[in-house]
């Protein structure tokens, strides 16, 4: 059973899930709350729902009609809504993922706070989280916690193939493999990273 989650976050999830269902908009739970639904630690952050790019305008209309404050930030990959003080992100262009029929087919329907809904696959959760790493956001501790909790649900070779262009993601996978948190996977230098000075003479 998952560790208890903050009730205000679950209440916000239930509210927006009902709005999306009433508007006939397909969605999947993502982010930290999806990891929690799959057995990971509770999240203290926002709610992440993943929707199709083509459904973004309809989602905003439905949320506004329900009386929620919404925002379309300049980033161009998500829109936002607030349920009281809880932020809900509607992500329609996550890093390196296409939100299409194949994406939703990889999701599983789980009961989250007694509400059945699609939940992002553990493999896709790790793809998005690892590709969010940057030199300005390189806290690996939460990812190690997620990896310990979800490791048997993740296709790690598939994750590596999808994130190998990111040195930060490869660093995490190397560390998690060395700590025996995840299965050992081959990490090879990309050709453009090999220079004459890198060879042992």
ABEGO torsion letter per residue (X at the ends): XBBBBBAAAAAAAAAAAAAAAAAGBBBBBBEAAAAAAAGBBBBABBBBBBBBAAAAAAAAAAAAAAGBBBBBBAAGABBBBBBEABBBBBBABBBGBBBBAAAAAABBBBBBGGBBBBBBBAAAAAAAAAAABBAABABAAAAAAAAAAAAAABBAAAAAAAAAABAAAAAAAAAAAAAGABBBBBBBBBAAABBAAABBX
